[in-house]
Amino acid sequence: SLQSIIGSDGSSLQDTISNLWESFNELSKEYTTSVAGGYLRENAVALVGEFSGIEEQLIKMQNELDIDVDNVVEQINDYTRQIANLNDKITSGEAGGVLCCELRDSRESIIAELAKLIDIQVEDFSDTAVNIRCGNGHLVIGTDTNRLSTSQNIAQSTFRNPVWEKTG
């Protein structure tokens, strides 16, 4: 978490900044400018090192979050594929006169798991199939799926966002 990177109260960073300001104050005094300049340089280097360490940890955190986004998108695509396949099996089975209660239960279970990952709306497609709507489009339309993928949210950025695979 961000707290673990900066510290729960930010005291390390705050101390480093305070030391730098104290060095500026010492430099403004008349005596031994070279000694005060040495302290200023030492504290400035410490602050740069602190910022560098924070940047490194933030980049690592962002990379981990991007991997998480990719994994969730992959899981969403897997669930929607399963729902579309179950729609097909239920439609085929019930067209032949077989009531497919177990398949319907499986589909409901997968829909519940999908709903834990993303905000969805379930719509009846027919008596035997459902559509799954998400945001501005459908993830499942009967036996078809609209896959998600991930892309950078802005050029030159590492932040990844889910997007519709066909339209971006």
C-alpha positions as CSV (number, residue, x, y, z in Angstrom):
1,S,0.0,0.0,0.0
2,L,1.0,3.6,-0.3
3,Q,1.2,3.9,3.4
4,S,3.9,1.2,3.5
5,I,5.9,3.0,0.8
6,I,5.9,6.4,2.4
7,G,5.5,5.2,6.0
8,S,2.3,5.1,8.1
9,D,2.8,8.7,9.1
10,G,5.3,9.9,6.4
11,S,7.8,10.6,9.1
12,S,10.9,9.4,7.2
13,L,10.1,11.7,4.2
14,Q,9.1,14.5,6.5
15,D,12.4,14.2,8.5
16,T,14.4,14.2,5.3
17,I,12.6,17.4,4.1
18,S,13.0,19.0,7.6
19,N,16.7,18.2,7.5
20,L,17.1,19.9,4.1
21,W,15.3,23.0,5.3
22,E,17.4,23.1,8.4
23,S,20.5,23.0,6.1
24,F,19.2,26.0,4.2
25,N,18.8,27.8,7.5
26,E,22.3,27.0,8.5
27,L,23.6,28.1,5.2
28,S,22.0,31.5,5.6
29,K,24.0,32.1,8.8
30,E,27.3,33.9,8.4
31,Y,29.7,31.3,9.9
32,T,31.5,28.5,8.0
33,T,29.5,28.5,4.8
34,S,31.5,25.5,3.5
35,V,30.4,23.3,6.5
36,A,26.8,24.4,6.1
37,G,27.1,23.9,2.3
38,G,28.3,20.3,3.0
39,Y,25.3,19.6,5.2
40,L,23.0,21.1,2.6
41,R,24.5,18.9,-0.1
42,E,24.3,15.8,2.1
43,N,20.6,16.5,3.0
44,A,19.7,17.2,-0.6
45,V,21.3,13.9,-1.7
46,A,19.3,12.2,1.1
47,L,16.1,13.7,-0.1
48,V,16.7,12.7,-3.7
49,G,17.5,9.2,-2.5
50,E,14.2,9.1,-0.5
51,F,12.2,10.3,-3.6
52,S,14.0,7.7,-5.8
53,G,13.1,4.9,-3.4
54,I,9.5,6.0,-3.3
55,E,9.4,6.2,-7.1
56,E,10.8,2.7,-7.4
57,Q,8.3,1.3,-5.0
58,L,5.4,3.1,-6.7
59,I,6.4,1.7,-10.1
60,K,6.5,-1.8,-8.6
61,M,3.1,-1.3,-7.1
62,Q,1.7,0.0,-10.4
63,N,3.1,-3.0,-12.3
64,E,1.5,-5.3,-9.7
65,L,-1.9,-3.5,-10.1
66,D,-1.6,-3.7,-13.9
67,I,-1.1,-7.5,-13.6
68,D,-4.2,-7.7,-11.4
69,V,-6.2,-5.8,-14.0
70,D,-5.1,-8.2,-16.7
71,N,-6.0,-11.2,-14.5
72,V,-9.4,-9.8,-13.7
73,V,-10.1,-9.1,-17.4
74,E,-9.0,-12.7,-18.3
75,Q,-11.4,-14.1,-15.6
76,I,-14.3,-11.9,-16.8
77,N,-13.7,-13.2,-20.4
78,D,-13.6,-16.8,-19.1
79,Y,-16.9,-16.4,-17.2
80,T,-18.7,-14.7,-20.2
81,R,-17.5,-17.6,-22.5
82,Q,-18.9,-20.1,-20.0
83,I,-22.2,-18.2,-19.8
84,A,-22.6,-18.0,-23.6
85,N,-21.8,-21.8,-23.8
86,L,-24.4,-22.6,-21.2
87,N,-26.9,-20.4,-23.0
88,D,-26.3,-22.5,-26.1
89,K,-26.6,-25.8,-24.2
90,I,-29.7,-24.8,-22.3
91,T,-31.4,-23.5,-25.5
92,S,-30.5,-26.7,-27.4
93,G,-31.5,-29.0,-24.6
94,E,-34.8,-27.4,-23.8
95,A,-35.6,-27.1,-27.5
96,G,-35.4,-30.9,-27.5
97,G,-37.8,-31.1,-24.5
98,V,-35.3,-31.6,-21.7
99,L,-35.5,-29.3,-18.7
100,C,-31.9,-28.2,-18.0
101,C,-32.1,-27.2,-14.3
102,E,-28.5,-28.2,-13.5
103,L,-27.2,-26.1,-16.4
104,R,-29.3,-23.2,-15.4
105,D,-27.9,-23.5,-11.8
106,S,-24.4,-23.6,-13.2
107,R,-25.1,-20.5,-15.2
108,E,-26.5,-18.7,-12.2
109,S,-23.5,-19.6,-10.2
110,I,-21.1,-18.2,-12.8
111,I,-23.2,-15.1,-13.1
112,A,-22.9,-14.6,-9.3
113,E,-19.1,-15.0,-9.6
114,L,-18.9,-12.5,-12.5
115,A,-21.0,-10.0,-10.5
116,K,-18.3,-10.2,-7.7
117,L,-15.7,-8.9,-10.3
118,I,-17.7,-6.3,-12.2
119,D,-21.0,-4.5,-12.1
120,I,-23.4,-6.3,-14.4
121,Q,-27.1,-6.4,-15.4
122,V,-28.7,-9.7,-16.4
123,E,-31.3,-9.4,-19.1
124,D,-33.5,-12.2,-20.6
125,F,-32.5,-12.9,-24.2
126,S,-35.1,-15.6,-24.6
127,D,-36.8,-18.1,-22.4
128,T,-33.6,-20.1,-22.3
129,A,-30.7,-17.6,-22.6
130,V,-29.6,-14.4,-20.9
131,N,-27.6,-11.3,-21.9
132,I,-25.1,-9.8,-19.6
133,R,-24.7,-6.0,-19.8
134,C,-21.8,-4.1,-18.4
135,G,-21.4,-0.4,-18.7
136,N,-22.0,0.8,-22.2
137,G,-22.2,-2.7,-23.9
138,H,-22.9,-6.3,-23.6
139,L,-20.5,-9.0,-22.4
140,V,-22.9,-11.8,-23.5
141,I,-25.6,-11.6,-26.1
142,G,-27.2,-15.0,-26.2
143,T,-24.5,-17.4,-27.4
144,D,-22.0,-14.6,-28.4
145,T,-19.5,-12.8,-26.3
146,N,-17.8,-9.4,-26.5
147,R,-14.4,-9.9,-25.0
148,L,-12.6,-7.4,-22.9
149,S,-8.9,-6.6,-23.2
150,T,-6.6,-4.1,-21.5
151,S,-4.8,-1.1,-22.9
152,Q,-2.9,1.9,-21.5
153,N,-5.3,4.5,-20.3
154,I,-3.2,7.3,-21.8
155,A,-0.3,7.3,-24.1
156,Q,3.1,7.0,-22.4
157,S,1.4,5.6,-19.3
158,T,1.7,2.2,-17.6
159,F,-1.8,2.4,-16.1
160,R,-4.0,-0.3,-17.7
161,N,-7.7,-0.1,-18.2
162,P,-10.3,-2.7,-19.4
163,V,-11.6,-1.9,-22.9
164,W,-13.9,-3.6,-25.4
165,E,-11.6,-5.8,-27.5
166,K,-13.4,-5.0,-30.8
167,T,-13.7,-1.3,-30.4
168,G,-11.0,-0.4,-27.9
